[in-house]
Each structure stands twice: as structure tokens, then as C-alpha cells.
Amino acid sequence: MHAFSHGSSPTALAVPPALFLPVVESSFPRQLHPYWPRLQENTRTWLLEKRLMPADLVEEHADGLCYTDLMAGYYIGAPDEVLQAIADYSAWFFVWDDRHDRDVVHRRANAWRKLRFRLHAALDAPRDHLHHQDPLVAGLADTVVRLYSFLGENWNTRFARHFHAVIEAYDREFRNRISGTVPTVPEYLELRRLTFAHRIWTDLLEPSAECELPESVRRHPAFRRAALLSQEFAAWYNDLCSLPKEIAGDEVHNLGISLIHHEGLTLEEAVVELRRRVEECVKQFLAAEKDVLRLAAHLADGTVRGKETSIAVTACLGNMRNWFSSVYWFHHESGRYMVDSWDDRSTPPYVNNEAAGEK
């Protein structure tokens, strides 16, 4: 289904030359889950009910931020209730990221530490935190309860382990930003895979395909490589799009900033290098995709289980491919990245300041 939040084809958008990727526009056709219109409406309602954003900000900014567009462009084929849980979790993730940012900006170490421990606790016992006084904690608990209902205990344990690691990575980023520490390129690449939650978005491919993949498949070099490349593309393209505003904001967490600080590159050279890495992800994914298709064919061994696994792997691969176009257009449609239109470049207009402790 081709439907976009602003009622127009993405090709009508003027993508800046430095961010324009012809191969994505030509080789990764954009799709959108047919549930998207209801998804957008339901996530908007959920943000209000969970008090994650006040009514005026939801009314003014929720649709324009395109959070549901991003997920509806990624998890094609997911059952409606699975996509809804993922979209609400994704919206929560963006709100959490904003809270983390404001805690850094205002140097609220104690507030961040409390939130960090509460999120760990909510992840381990979500039903015990559904009515927590902090909407961010209660919101995570709500989404986790729903996500935990789809596949079973093994998947749930894996998801929790992966998200515990994300929370701790956010703590490392908090400390780096407070101290002004720019991580080296290898340090940044390792940390970025966690703060971008590479494994989480890959884990969520499985409930979308209604199948928990065997460990032998998840750990297969071809599957892991394709999954990693789709996520690396997203993280590095985000860094490319965010580089100018993050330099202006004295940020320290961006691959371009690490290249400038530790490798001696100029801003222009850093942009070129980021583009090179992003384009290489696309090129390598197209090669890895063929290897995963061969894996899927091999899994179809004549048994019922083999056929189911083969179909699920093919569905997961198709959505890894969808991630390229969904992430690409999200960065050019979402108000989250339209910093030049903000009244105050240092304070996003969509941030829930009250929940972020800025009453």
C-alpha cells in the first residue's frame, strides 16, 4: 500500500544533495502496511492515554513526527496487533530518547540514574509497573507486556537481555556527553549498535513473521550479516542527516564527530566518509540478500517446520530490505529532523517538557 502521511509521493520531496541516495530511491521501493491509518490514530491516542506527550503537543506534532510511518514501512506483513505494539514501543523509544537528551542538557545525573534503574525493573517485571507514577516507566511496561504475548518465553528473555544492554549503553552515552568525551571510531561503532538498538529491531522481525527463528538461523553468518547491514545503514544515515545540527549543539555522539575528532577529518571529509559507509552498506546488503535467499531455500527441506522457517526467513529478509526505504524517507519527512524550522534549535518543539522535568 502506497500511502504517505502528508498525502504525497516521497519523490516530490527535495532531498538535499549530500543526503540523496539514488540507489535507495531506485532499488528499494517504498511500502506501507495497510494498517497504517489506524496505526497512526491508535498510537496518537496511546501517547495521550499514557501521558507521554500532552494533548497540545500530540495534536500539533504527533503525526508530523512520522513515528508510525517508520514502523509501518518496516514491518510489512505483521499482524495488526503486533504492528501496533511495535509502533507504540517505537514511539515510547523516541520519547525516552528525548528525556535522556534533556537529562544530559540539564545535567540531571540523579534523575537519569533513577530512570535507568526503573526501566531495568520494568523490563524484568512489566506487569508490576503498569501503573508507575513515571509515565515513561509505565509506558515501557505496557508495550513490553504486549510484546511478550506474541512468541514465548525464549524470545521474551532474549528481547529483555538485548534491551537491558541498550539501557546501559544509554548510560555510557550519558556519561560521555556530560564529560565531553568523544569516543574513538571503534568505540563509537560498538556503542552505536547498542544505542540504536540493532538487535531489538531485528528481534521484532520475528513476531512480525509470526515465527521464532531457531538459533541456528539467527546465528547463521548470512542472516546476521544482512540484519546488521540494514541496521548499520539506518544508524549511519541518521548520523549523516544529524551531523550539522549535532556539531552545532556540541554533541559528541556521531560517527562524523568521531571521524573529525580522532581521525583529523574536516567536516566536508567526514560527510564524504559517512556517505561512503552508508552506500557500502547498501551495496553489501544487496550481496548478502542473495545469501539469505539461498539459506531460505535450503531450509525448505520438505518438512512442515522447514517450510515454515523458510517462509519466516524470507519475510524477515524482505523487511530488512524495507528498513532502507523506510529510514531514508523518514529522515526527510519527520519533523524530528527539521531543526531549521524550530524556534529554538536547542529545544525540540515536540518534547514533553513537563515529563522531562522542565515545569
C-alpha positions as CSV (number, residue, x, y, z in Angstrom):
1,M,0.0,0.0,0.0
2,H,1.5,3.3,-1.0
3,A,0.1,6.0,1.3
4,F,2.1,8.7,3.0
5,S,1.4,10.9,5.9
6,H,1.5,14.1,4.0
7,G,-0.6,12.8,1.2
8,S,2.1,12.9,-1.5
9,S,4.7,10.7,-3.1
10,P,8.1,10.9,-1.4
11,T,9.7,11.6,-4.8
12,A,8.1,15.1,-4.5
13,L,10.4,15.8,-1.6
14,A,13.6,17.8,-2.2
15,V,16.3,15.6,-0.7
16,P,19.5,17.6,-0.1
17,P,22.3,16.6,-2.4
18,A,24.6,15.4,0.4
19,L,21.8,13.1,1.7
20,F,20.5,11.9,-1.7
21,L,20.9,8.2,-2.3
22,P,19.8,7.3,-5.9
23,V,20.3,3.5,-5.2
24,V,17.8,3.6,-2.3
25,E,15.2,5.5,-4.3
26,S,15.6,3.2,-7.4
27,S,16.2,-0.2,-5.9
28,F,14.3,-0.1,-2.6
29,P,10.6,0.7,-3.5
30,R,8.7,2.1,-0.5
31,Q,5.9,0.1,1.0
32,L,3.5,0.9,3.9
33,H,1.5,-1.6,5.9
34,P,-2.3,-1.3,5.1
35,Y,-3.0,-0.9,8.8
36,W,-1.1,2.4,8.8
37,P,-4.0,4.9,9.1
38,R,-5.4,3.1,12.2
39,L,-1.9,2.7,13.5
40,Q,-1.3,6.4,13.4
41,E,-4.6,7.1,15.1
42,N,-4.1,4.5,17.8
43,T,-0.5,5.4,18.6
44,R,-1.6,9.1,18.9
45,T,-4.3,8.0,21.4
46,W,-1.9,5.8,23.2
47,L,0.6,8.7,23.7
48,L,-2.2,10.7,25.3
49,E,-3.5,7.9,27.5
50,K,-0.1,7.1,28.8
51,R,0.7,10.8,29.4
52,L,3.8,10.5,27.3
53,M,3.0,13.7,25.5
54,P,0.5,16.4,26.5
55,A,-2.6,16.9,24.3
56,D,-1.4,20.1,22.6
57,L,1.9,18.6,21.5
58,V,0.2,15.4,20.3
59,E,-2.2,17.5,18.3
60,E,0.5,19.7,16.8
61,H,3.4,17.3,16.3
62,A,2.5,13.6,16.6
63,D,1.5,13.0,13.0
64,G,4.3,15.2,11.6
65,L,6.9,13.2,13.6
66,C,6.0,10.2,11.4
67,Y,6.9,7.6,14.1
68,T,4.2,5.3,12.9
69,D,5.2,5.8,9.3
70,L,8.7,4.5,10.1
71,M,7.4,1.2,11.7
72,A,4.6,0.8,9.1
73,G,7.2,1.0,6.4
74,Y,9.4,-1.6,8.1
75,Y,7.3,-4.5,9.5
76,I,5.3,-5.3,6.4
77,G,3.1,-8.4,6.8
78,A,3.0,-8.1,10.6
79,P,-0.4,-8.9,12.2
80,D,-2.2,-5.6,13.1
81,E,-1.8,-6.2,16.9
82,V,1.9,-6.9,16.5
83,L,2.5,-3.8,14.4
84,Q,0.5,-1.7,16.9
85,A,2.6,-2.9,19.9
86,I,5.8,-2.3,17.9
87,A,4.7,1.2,16.9
88,D,3.8,2.2,20.4
89,Y,7.1,0.8,21.6
90,S,8.9,2.8,18.9
91,A,7.0,6.0,19.9
92,W,8.0,5.3,23.5
93,F,11.6,4.9,22.5
94,F,11.7,8.3,20.8
95,V,10.1,9.9,23.9
96,W,12.7,8.1,26.1
97,D,15.5,9.3,23.8
98,D,14.2,12.9,24.3
99,R,14.1,12.5,28.1
100,H,17.6,11.2,28.0
101,D,18.7,14.2,25.9
102,R,17.1,16.7,28.3
103,D,18.7,15.0,31.3
104,V,22.0,15.4,29.6
105,V,21.4,19.1,28.6
106,H,20.3,19.9,32.2
107,R,23.0,17.6,33.7
108,R,20.4,15.7,35.8
109,A,22.5,12.8,36.8
110,N,20.3,11.7,39.7
111,A,17.1,11.9,37.6
112,W,18.8,9.8,34.9
113,R,20.1,7.2,37.3
114,K,16.6,6.7,38.9
115,L,15.0,6.4,35.5
116,R,17.7,3.9,34.3
117,F,17.1,1.6,37.3
118,R,13.3,1.9,37.0
119,L,13.5,0.9,33.3
120,H,15.6,-2.2,34.1
121,A,13.0,-3.1,36.7
122,A,10.0,-2.6,34.4
123,L,11.7,-4.7,31.7
124,D,12.1,-7.6,34.2
125,A,8.6,-7.3,35.8
126,P,6.4,-5.3,33.4
127,R,3.1,-6.1,35.0
128,D,4.3,-4.7,38.3
129,H,5.0,-1.3,36.7
130,L,1.9,-0.7,34.6
131,H,0.7,2.0,36.9
132,H,4.1,3.5,37.8
133,Q,4.0,7.2,38.6
134,D,6.5,8.0,35.9
135,P,4.7,7.8,32.6
136,L,7.9,6.7,30.8
137,V,8.2,3.6,33.1
138,A,4.5,2.7,32.8
139,G,4.7,3.2,29.1
140,L,7.6,0.8,28.7
141,A,5.8,-1.7,30.9
142,D,2.7,-1.5,28.8
143,T,4.5,-2.1,25.5
144,V,6.6,-4.9,26.9
145,V,3.6,-6.8,28.3
146,R,2.1,-6.7,24.8
147,L,5.3,-7.7,23.0
148,Y,5.8,-10.6,25.5
149,S,2.5,-12.0,24.5
150,F,3.4,-13.0,20.9
151,L,6.1,-15.7,20.8
152,G,7.0,-17.2,24.1
153,E,9.5,-17.2,27.0
154,N,12.7,-17.8,25.0
155,W,12.0,-14.8,22.7
156,N,11.0,-12.7,25.7
157,T,14.2,-13.5,27.6
158,R,16.3,-12.6,24.5
159,F,14.4,-9.3,24.0
160,A,14.9,-8.4,27.7
161,R,18.6,-9.2,27.6
162,H,19.1,-7.1,24.5
163,F,17.1,-4.1,25.9
164,H,18.9,-4.2,29.2
165,A,22.1,-3.7,27.1
166,V,20.5,-0.8,25.4
167,I,19.7,0.9,28.7
168,E,23.3,0.5,29.8
169,A,24.6,1.9,26.5
170,Y,22.4,5.0,27.0
171,D,24.1,5.3,30.4
172,R,27.5,5.2,28.8
173,E,26.4,7.9,26.3
174,F,25.1,10.0,29.2
175,R,28.5,9.9,30.9
176,N,30.3,10.6,27.6
177,R,28.1,13.6,26.9
178,I,28.3,15.0,30.4
179,S,32.1,14.7,30.4
180,G,32.5,15.9,26.8
181,T,34.2,12.6,25.8
182,V,34.2,11.9,22.1
183,P,34.5,8.1,21.6
184,T,37.0,6.8,19.1
185,V,35.6,5.4,15.9
186,P,35.8,1.7,17.0
187,E,34.3,2.7,20.4
188,Y,31.6,4.7,18.8
189,L,30.7,1.9,16.3
190,E,30.3,-0.6,19.1
191,L,28.2,1.8,21.3
192,R,26.1,2.9,18.4
193,R,24.9,-0.6,17.7
194,L,23.5,-0.6,21.2
195,T,22.1,2.9,21.4
196,F,20.4,2.4,18.0
197,A,19.1,-1.0,19.4
198,H,20.2,-3.0,16.4
199,R,19.3,-6.3,18.0
200,I,15.9,-5.1,19.2
201,W,14.6,-4.1,15.8
202,T,16.0,-7.4,14.4
203,D,14.3,-9.3,17.2
204,L,11.0,-7.7,16.3
205,L,11.1,-9.1,12.8
206,E,10.2,-12.5,14.3
207,P,6.8,-11.7,15.8
208,S,6.1,-9.7,12.6
209,A,6.7,-13.0,10.8
210,E,4.7,-14.9,13.5
211,C,7.7,-17.2,14.0
212,E,10.5,-17.5,16.4
213,L,13.6,-18.4,14.4
214,P,15.9,-21.2,15.5
215,E,19.1,-20.1,17.0
216,S,21.0,-21.8,14.1
217,V,19.2,-19.5,11.7
218,R,19.6,-16.3,13.8
219,R,23.3,-17.0,14.2
220,H,23.8,-18.0,10.5
221,P,26.5,-15.7,9.1
222,A,24.3,-14.7,6.1
223,F,21.3,-13.8,8.2
224,R,23.3,-12.0,10.8
225,R,25.2,-10.0,8.1
226,A,22.1,-8.9,6.3
227,A,20.4,-7.9,9.6
228,L,23.5,-6.0,10.7
229,L,23.9,-4.1,7.4
230,S,20.2,-3.0,7.4
231,Q,20.7,-1.6,10.9
232,E,24.2,-0.1,10.2
233,F,22.7,1.7,7.2
234,A,19.9,3.2,9.5
235,A,22.3,4.3,12.2
236,W,24.9,5.8,9.9
237,Y,22.3,7.5,7.7
238,N,20.9,9.1,10.8
239,D,24.4,10.3,11.8
240,L,24.8,11.7,8.3
241,C,21.5,13.6,8.5
242,S,22.1,14.8,12.1
243,L,25.8,15.8,11.7
244,P,25.4,19.6,11.2
245,K,22.9,20.1,14.0
246,E,24.9,17.9,16.4
247,I,28.1,19.7,15.7
248,A,26.2,23.0,16.3
249,G,24.9,21.6,19.6
250,D,28.4,20.5,20.8
251,E,27.3,16.8,20.6
252,V,29.9,14.0,21.0
253,H,27.9,11.0,19.8
254,N,28.0,10.9,16.0
255,L,30.3,8.9,13.7
256,G,31.1,12.1,11.8
257,I,32.2,13.8,15.0
258,S,34.4,10.8,16.0
259,L,36.0,10.9,12.5
260,I,36.6,14.7,12.8
261,H,37.9,14.5,16.4
262,H,40.0,11.3,16.2
263,E,40.9,10.9,12.5
264,G,41.5,14.6,11.7
265,L,38.9,14.8,9.0
266,T,37.3,18.1,8.1
267,L,33.5,18.4,8.2
268,E,33.4,18.0,4.4
269,E,35.6,15.0,4.5
270,A,33.6,13.5,7.3
271,V,30.4,13.9,5.3
272,V,32.1,12.1,2.3
273,E,33.2,9.3,4.6
274,L,29.8,8.9,6.1
275,R,28.2,8.7,2.7
276,R,30.8,6.1,1.6
277,R,29.9,3.9,4.6
278,V,26.2,4.3,4.0
279,E,26.5,3.5,0.3
280,E,28.7,0.5,1.1
281,C,26.0,-0.9,3.5
282,V,23.5,-0.8,0.6
283,K,26.0,-2.5,-1.8
284,Q,26.9,-5.2,0.7
285,F,23.3,-5.8,1.7
286,L,22.3,-6.5,-1.9
287,A,25.0,-9.2,-2.0
288,A,24.1,-10.6,1.5
289,E,20.4,-10.7,0.4
290,K,21.3,-13.4,-2.1
291,D,23.0,-15.5,0.5
292,V,19.9,-15.3,2.8
293,L,17.6,-16.3,-0.1
294,R,19.9,-19.4,-0.6
295,L,19.6,-20.1,3.1
296,A,15.8,-19.9,3.0
297,A,15.7,-22.3,0.0
298,H,18.0,-24.7,1.9
299,L,15.7,-24.6,4.9
300,A,12.7,-25.7,2.8
301,D,13.7,-29.4,3.3
302,G,10.2,-30.9,2.7
303,T,9.2,-30.8,6.4
304,V,6.4,-28.6,7.7
305,R,8.8,-27.0,10.1
306,G,11.4,-26.4,7.4
307,K,8.8,-24.8,5.2
308,E,7.6,-22.5,8.0
309,T,11.1,-21.5,8.8
310,S,12.0,-20.8,5.2
311,I,8.9,-18.6,4.8
312,A,9.7,-16.7,8.0
313,V,13.3,-16.1,7.0
314,T,12.2,-14.8,3.6
315,A,9.7,-12.5,5.4
316,C,12.4,-11.2,7.8
317,L,14.7,-10.6,4.9
318,G,12.1,-8.7,3.0
319,N,11.6,-6.4,6.0
320,M,15.3,-5.9,6.4
321,R,15.1,-4.6,2.8
322,N,12.1,-2.4,3.7
323,W,14.2,-0.7,6.5
324,F,16.4,1.0,3.9
325,S,13.5,2.9,2.2
326,S,11.6,3.5,5.5
327,V,14.6,5.0,7.3
328,Y,15.6,7.0,4.2
329,W,12.2,8.7,3.8
330,F,11.6,9.1,7.5
331,H,14.6,11.4,7.8
332,H,13.2,13.7,5.1
333,E,9.6,13.7,6.3
334,S,9.7,13.7,10.1
335,G,9.6,17.0,12.0
336,R,12.2,15.5,14.3
337,Y,14.9,16.5,11.8
338,M,13.6,19.8,10.6
339,V,15.8,21.7,13.1
340,D,15.9,24.8,10.9
341,S,12.2,25.3,11.5
342,W,12.4,25.2,15.3
343,D,12.0,28.5,17.3
344,D,14.9,27.3,19.5
345,R,17.4,25.0,17.8
346,S,18.5,23.6,21.2
347,T,15.0,22.6,22.3
348,P,12.8,20.4,20.1
349,P,9.3,21.8,20.0
350,Y,7.7,18.3,20.4
351,V,9.5,17.5,23.7
352,N,7.2,16.9,26.6
353,N,8.9,19.4,28.9
354,E,6.8,18.6,31.9
355,A,7.6,14.9,31.8
356,A,11.2,15.8,31.2
357,G,11.3,17.7,34.5
358,E,11.2,21.2,33.0
359,K,8.0,22.5,34.6
